[in-house]
Amino acid sequence: MNSVVKSIAAAIPKVNREGYPFVAIAAGLTLVASFIWSPLAWILFGLTIWVVAFFRDPPRVTPVAPGLVIAPADGRVSQIGPAVPPRELDLGDEGWIRVSIFMNVFNCHVNRAPVGGRIMRIAYKPGKFLNAELDKASEHNERNGLVIATDDRPGAGVTIGVVQIAGLVARRIVSWAKEGETIAPGDRFGMIRFGSRLDVYMPAGTVPLVAVGQSTIAGETVIADLSRPGSGHEVVRVS
């Protein structure tokens, strides 16, 4: 019996601390509704389960080979191509390669560092709450960006930008990172509530190893390898 309980407990991911107040409110409303009207209690119970799932924070196994760029978010690759980073990141006007990952309200929303290195800049900019899948969301929506300078290991020594973008439903961007601190690949650095997008800016010439429509896992999916320039050919197929 104990082994069964342990197995079940191991399969349930922990809830990130940002979710504690929301889980408590949903659970409290469910309890109150159970004394008033049972159908409402069941609806609120389902809502409580969703809140717990939204704020889940499961462990991830992160590849740490030099030069790898890891997906910072669970979600779906919505855009790939050249783009100018937000001005507040001070990365210049040259075209970078941007990979955008859209998170819906059912994805895990804890964001993880795409590379390891020193956080050189953190820049928050207030804005609108357009649909995060739109290209103009990267320019007009509320966002928070990090500039990470990797170390001098083989295949590293470059600068990567990662931007948290609020979406149509999202109303708060949370960042736990601080300028000047060192971060490791896959480290948690923030989250967005509820439904949003992450943009990763990589040096021009980078060939992404993902495709539009592909699902990613934060801290695990490799989206590029800076140590081995690609051929420019397709790297996936749909079957």
Solvent accessible surface area in square Angstrom, and as a share of the most:
residue,aa,sasa,rsa
1,M,178,0.80
2,N,115,0.59
3,S,75,0.49
4,V,81,0.46
5,V,78,0.45
6,K,145,0.61
7,S,72,0.46
8,I,101,0.51
9,A,63,0.49
10,A,90,0.70
11,A,82,0.64
12,I,109,0.55
13,P,47,0.29
14,K,127,0.54
15,V,32,0.19
16,N,7,0.04
17,R,138,0.50
18,E,33,0.15
19,G,0,0.00
20,Y,129,0.49
21,P,74,0.47
22,F,62,0.26
23,V,33,0.19
24,A,64,0.50
25,I,108,0.55
26,A,6,0.04
27,A,45,0.35
28,G,33,0.31
29,L,91,0.45
30,T,22,0.13
31,L,114,0.57
32,V,84,0.48
33,A,4,0.03
34,S,60,0.38
35,F,166,0.69
36,I,129,0.66
37,W,147,0.52
38,S,66,0.42
39,P,60,0.38
40,L,67,0.33
41,A,10,0.08
42,W,178,0.62
43,I,117,0.60
44,L,28,0.14
45,F,99,0.41
46,G,39,0.37
47,L,78,0.39
48,T,16,0.09
49,I,93,0.47
50,W,68,0.24
51,V,11,0.06
52,V,45,0.26
53,A,39,0.31
54,F,1,0.01
55,F,0,0.00
56,R,59,0.22
57,D,3,0.01
58,P,25,0.15
59,P,112,0.71
60,R,48,0.17
61,V,127,0.73
62,T,29,0.17
63,P,47,0.30
64,V,100,0.57
65,A,55,0.43
66,P,56,0.35
67,G,9,0.08
68,L,33,0.16
69,V,0,0.00
70,I,1,0.00
71,A,0,0.00
72,P,0,0.00
73,A,0,0.00
74,D,14,0.07
75,G,7,0.06
76,R,90,0.33
77,V,0,0.00
78,S,19,0.12
79,Q,37,0.16
80,I,59,0.30
81,G,19,0.18
82,P,110,0.69
83,A,17,0.13
84,V,78,0.45
85,P,3,0.02
86,P,16,0.10
87,R,196,0.72
88,E,44,0.20
89,L,2,0.01
90,D,102,0.53
91,L,29,0.14
92,G,44,0.42
93,D,96,0.50
94,E,134,0.60
95,G,34,0.33
96,W,33,0.12
97,I,27,0.14
98,R,24,0.09
99,V,0,0.00
100,S,0,0.00
101,I,0,0.00
102,F,36,0.15
103,M,0,0.00
104,N,67,0.34
105,V,44,0.25
106,F,142,0.59
107,N,31,0.16
108,C,3,0.02
109,H,0,0.00
110,V,1,0.01
111,N,0,0.00
112,R,14,0.05
113,A,0,0.00
114,P,0,0.00
115,V,7,0.04
116,G,7,0.07
117,G,10,0.09
118,R,121,0.44
119,I,0,0.00
120,M,109,0.49
121,R,90,0.33
122,I,43,0.22
123,A,14,0.11
124,Y,122,0.46
125,K,88,0.37
126,P,96,0.60
127,G,36,0.34
128,K,118,0.50
129,F,59,0.25
130,L,48,0.24
131,N,60,0.31
132,A,1,0.01
133,E,64,0.29
134,L,79,0.39
135,D,84,0.44
136,K,105,0.45
137,A,0,0.00
138,S,13,0.09
139,E,114,0.51
140,H,77,0.34
141,N,0,0.00
142,E,15,0.07
143,R,12,0.04
144,N,7,0.04
145,G,1,0.01
146,L,0,0.00
147,V,9,0.05
148,I,0,0.00
149,A,29,0.23
150,T,18,0.11
151,D,65,0.34
152,D,134,0.70
153,R,95,0.35
154,P,109,0.68
155,G,29,0.28
156,A,21,0.16
157,G,52,0.50
158,V,42,0.24
159,T,42,0.24
160,I,0,0.00
161,G,0,0.00
162,V,0,0.00
163,V,1,0.01
164,Q,0,0.00
165,I,1,0.00
166,A,0,0.00
167,G,0,0.00
168,L,110,0.55
169,V,88,0.50
170,A,0,0.00
171,R,143,0.52
172,R,121,0.44
173,I,21,0.11
174,V,8,0.05
175,S,43,0.28
176,W,59,0.21
177,A,14,0.11
178,K,143,0.61
179,E,101,0.45
180,G,36,0.35
181,E,66,0.30
182,T,96,0.56
183,I,11,0.06
184,A,48,0.37
185,P,33,0.21
186,G,4,0.04
187,D,58,0.30
188,R,90,0.33
189,F,1,0.00
190,G,0,0.00
191,M,0,0.00
192,I,0,0.00
193,R,28,0.10
194,F,44,0.18
195,G,8,0.07
196,S,0,0.00
197,R,0,0.00
198,L,0,0.00
199,D,1,0.00
200,V,0,0.00
201,Y,3,0.01
202,M,0,0.00
203,P,39,0.25
204,A,77,0.60
205,G,63,0.60
206,T,18,0.11
207,V,37,0.21
208,P,21,0.13
209,L,66,0.33
210,V,6,0.04
211,A,27,0.21
212,V,94,0.54
213,G,44,0.43
214,Q,57,0.25
215,S,86,0.55
216,T,5,0.03
217,I,80,0.41
218,A,1,0.00
219,G,0,0.00
220,E,54,0.24
221,T,26,0.15
222,V,40,0.23
223,I,0,0.00
224,A,0,0.00
225,D,20,0.11
226,L,37,0.18
227,S,49,0.32
228,R,180,0.66
229,P,123,0.77
230,G,39,0.38
231,S,88,0.57
232,G,58,0.55
233,H,141,0.63
234,E,165,0.74
235,V,68,0.39
236,V,57,0.33
237,R,194,0.71
238,V,150,0.86
239,S,127,0.82
